[in-house]
């Protein structure tokens, strides 16, 4: 039997004559959080609906704890019987029910005894920080408190797999930060596998053990946050995951010529290439230091660093630095191994 809590193989989904997902394969281990990241229309929510059992795949299979739950054209196990909890973006709270009634709903639907339901409500309320709010209704709660109710209701069902569809996107930034930490802590405490859909790369990096990047319904890359940021598989991945400087050059004999006498060491086949450099991939130095001479055209304070826009010959580059001001002169070098090079 597979050790994966969730296994998705060759999943495809079509609607209205267009492909929403195409041949997506991945697994999620018990206790692991996988962030599904991508722009609008990438297929993120479509993937979540298929795993939840709300839609049947057109191709591919879905297994939960080694048991087949979906096959081409078939939902073999209905959503309620999957041991999966979905926290939708709109939270789907019932305005006429109290927090206590929301938390009691999953164990009641599972046919548990009154004593088990009471114990489940107490445990979910404590885990989600809702113990003092049990008799309130959604209209009496703040946005963050409503989010906790949706999370507590999901945890009350003791899911094998927790599915979260951009659960904090509608909250203020300070609430998003605190609730992300709470979501991670609750998920780890429960020990469930989790799939967290987001379009925010920083949210994915902060929460996830691994990141699955989707674009146009296709899997672009699946790896750790560190790996996907440092070694993006495609130019799209590099651009989506952070600011980049884009340069074109030609590789010959293990070196890339960028024009103006600028060269980089880069093993690989000869030919035209695209070179992508993040601002932090460039090392600014004193004017007398070895490197490419540059002049600062503008600077902007970004908290942990100053983002410089510099003119380097015919190139305009963005550079992360400790300081710098308009008109100052410096030199630039590329940190070893940091250039991202793609054949054209």
N, C-alpha and C positions, 0 to 999 in steps of 0.2 A: 504493500500500500504506500502511496506517495506520502512524504513527510510534509508536503505543502498544504497549508490550510485552504488555499485557493490556487487552482491551476487553470489557466486560460490558454487554449491552443488553437491557432489559426482562425481566430474570431473575425467574422465579417458580418456587416449589417448594411442593408440598403433600404432606401425609402424614397419614393417619388422619383424613381429613375436615376438616383445618384448614390454613390457609395459613401456611407457614413463612417464605416470602419473597414479596414482591408488587412486581413491576415495578421492579426495582433496576437502575440504569444508572450506570456509571462507567468510567473508564480509569485505567491506571497507566503512567507513562512509564518507559523504561529508567533505572535508578539511583534512581528515586523510591521512597520508603516511604510507603505509605498505611496509616493506622491505622483499623481498623474497630472502632468503639466503640459500646457499648450495654449495657443491663442483661441479666441472664440471660433467655433465651427470646427475645431480639431477632432471632435468625436469623444470628448471627455465624459460628458453626461450620458451619451449613448452607451459607452462602455459600462458605466455604473448601472444603468438600467438593465443591461443584459445580465450582469452579475447578480443583481437583485432578483431576477426572474420576471421583470416587468415586460421584457421583450424577448422573443426567441431569435437566436442568431440565424442568418442565412447560410453561414458555413462556420465550421469549427465546433469545439466542445468546451464546456465549463465543468470542472470538478470541484467539489467541496469536500475536504478531508478524504480524498481518494474516491468519492462516489460521484458518478455522473449526474448532473442536475439539468444540463441543457445540451441539446444536440441540434444539428441543422433542422430548422423549422419547428423545433419542439422545445417546450418548457417541461421537462420531465418531472421536476419537483417545484410546486408552486411557491411563491415568495414566503408565505407564512410558515412553511415547513422547512425552509432552508437553514435556519439558524443564522440568518443575516439581518443586520439592522441598518436601515438607511436614514441618515440625517439629511433631509433635502435643504436646498438653499432657502426656501421660503418657510422652513421650520414646521409647517403644517400642524400648528397647535389649535386645539378646539377651544373657542372663546368661552364656552359654557362650562368647561371642566376646570377644576382646581388643579394645582400642581400635584397634589396627592393622587388625584384621579388619573392624571396623565401618567404618573410613574407606575400606577397599579394596572394600567391597561395591558402591557405586554404579558405579565404573569397571569392575569385573569384570562386572557385569550388562550394562554397555554394550558388552562384548566387546573391551575395550581390551587391548593387549599387556601383558606382565608389566612391561616397563620403564615404560610409561605409568602402570600402576597404582602402581608404586613411587614415581614422581615425584608422582602425585596424592596419595598418602598423605602424603608428606613436605610438600608444599605445604599441605594441609589441616591437618596437625598443627601446623605453624608458625603458620598463620593463627589457629588456635583455641587456641594455647598448650598443646598436648598432646604436644609432642616427647618429654618425659621420662616419659610415661605410656603409651606405645604397647603395652607388654606386659601391662598390667593389664586386669582384667575389671571390669564395672560394679560388682560387689559390693565392689571394693577402692577405689572412688572416692567422693569427697564428692558432695553434691547439685550443687554448682556445677560440678565436673569432669564429672559425667554430662551436665549441660546442654551443656557444651562439646563433648562427644562427639556429641550429637545435632546440634548446629550444624555441627561439622566434617564429619559424614557428609553433611549437606545440601549444604554447599559443595563437597564432593568430586565431586558430580555436575555441577558447573558449570551450575546451573539458570538459565534465562531469567527465571523467576519464583520467588521464595522465599515460601512461605506459612508463617506462624508463628501457632500457636493457643495464646495465653496461655502462652508458653514459660517464663516466670519466675515464674508465680503461686504455685508450690509452694515457693519458696525463701524464706529469711530476708530481711528488708528490706535489710540491707547487701549481701547477694549479689545481690539484684534490681537494686540501683543500679549495681553494677559490671558485671553482665552485660548490662544494657540498653546501656551505652556500648560494650561489646565487640560486641554484635550490630549496632549501627549502624555501627561502624567496619568490621566484616567485610562487611556488605552493600554499603557504599560501595566497598570495595576490589574486590569481585566485580563491581560495576556492574549487578547484577540488580535488576529491579523487585521490590518486596516488599510483601506484604499482611500486616499485623500485627494480629491479633485481640486485643482486651483489653476489660475492663470498667472499667479504671482510667484516669480522665481525665488524671491527671498523667503516667502512662506514655505515653499517646497524645500529649500535648503535647510531652513531652521528645523522643520519637523521630521523630515523623512530619513529613513535608513537608505533607501534607494529612490531614484527619480526615473520615471518613465515619461519621456518626451514624445508627444503626439503632434503631428501636423498633417492636415488633410486626411485624417482617418488612419494614417500609417504610423507605425512605431519608428521614430527617428533614432532614439538611443535609450538604453536602459542601463544605468550604472549608479554608483554612489554620487552624492552631491559634489564631492571634491573632484571626482573623475570627470563628471559631465561638464563641470565648469572649466577645468584645466585642460581637458582633451576632448572638446566637442567633436562629434563624428562628422558633422557637415557644417558648411557656412551658415545655414539656417540656425542650427543649434548654437553656434557661437554668437550670432547676432541676438537671438532670443534671450540668451542667458546673461547678457551684459553688454555694455558699450564696447565697441571695437573700432580700431583704426583699420581701414581697408586699403591695401597696397597691391599693385600688380607688378610682377617681375618675371624674370626668366631664370630657371635653374639650369646650370651647366657644370658638370664636374663636381657636384656636391656643394656648390655655392649659388646663392640667388642674388642676381643683380637687380636693384630697385631703381636704377638710374641715378645720375648725378654722382656716380662713384660710390654709392652706398651698397654694401654687400652683406649677406648673412650666410653663415654656415648652415647647410641643410641637406643631409643625405637624401637621395631619391632619384627617380628618373628625370632626365633632362626634359625641358619644355616650359611652356607658360604656366604660371602659378598665381594663385591668390594668397596673399599673406595677410593674416588678421592678427592684430596686436591689441590687447586690452591696455588701457591707460597704465595699469600697474605692471605690465610686462616691460615697460620702458624705464630705464634707469637714468634719471637726470644727474648730471655732474657739473662741477665747476667748469668755467669756460676753458681753462687750461688742461682739463682732463681729456684722455683719449675718447674719441667718439665723434658723432656727427654734430657739427655746430648748428645751433638753433637759437631763435629769438622768441621771447614770450610776447604773444599778441594780446592775451587776456588771461585772467585768473578768477576762479570762483571758489569760495570756501565751502567745503563739503563735510565739515565736521572732523573726521579722522584724517583727512588730507585736503590739499588744495588741488583743484583740477585746472591744469594749465592748458591753454591752446597755444601751440608753438608753430612757428614757421621754420621748416627744416628744408632748405633748398626750395624745390617746387612743391614739397609736401606740407600739408597742414595736419598736425597730429595733436591728439589729446593725451596728456601725461598726468599721472597722479604723483604729486610731489609734496614735500613738507612745507615748502614756501615758494614764492616767486611773484614777481610783479611785472607789469607792462614794460616792455623795452629791455628787460634784463636778458643777458646772454648766458647760454649754458651749452653743454654737450649732451647728447643722448646716445645710449647704447641699449641693445636688446638683451634682457636677462637670459642666461643660458637655458635653452630648452623651452622657452616661453612662446616662441613664434608658432602660430597655427597655420599650416601650409596645406593648400588644397589645389590639385591639378585643375587647369581650365580646359 
